[in-house]
Amino acid sequence: MLKSKSGPFGEKISYYCKDCAKFVEGQQVSRKYVFRCPICKTKNVAFGTEKSLKNFFHIDDEPGDEPKASHKKEEADKK
């Protein structure tokens, strides 16, 4: 069972539900590194630092940000 929710450098572990697309409080399932979402009750939850999860799942910090250049290029290719 995980006893510490902070890493060696003081960064807190965050949980991200891939189905809800939200940061949630992960509920550990048995003694494995498997976590359940308290909202949708699925086991499709990733964990790590908030910074690493935002980077991996391409989550923007602010909802009003412009799409990235790669997204603009893909839209231009579709036309």
Sequence and secondary structure as in RCSB ss.txt:
>XXXX:A:sequence
MLKSKSGPFGEKISYYCKDCAKFVEGQQVSRKYVFRCPICKTKNVAFGTEKSLKNFFHIDDEPGDEPKASHKKEE
ADKK
>XXXX:A:secstr
    SB TTS BEEEEETTTTEEE  EE TTSS EE TTT  S EEEEEHHHHHHHTT  SSTT    HHHHHHH
HHH 
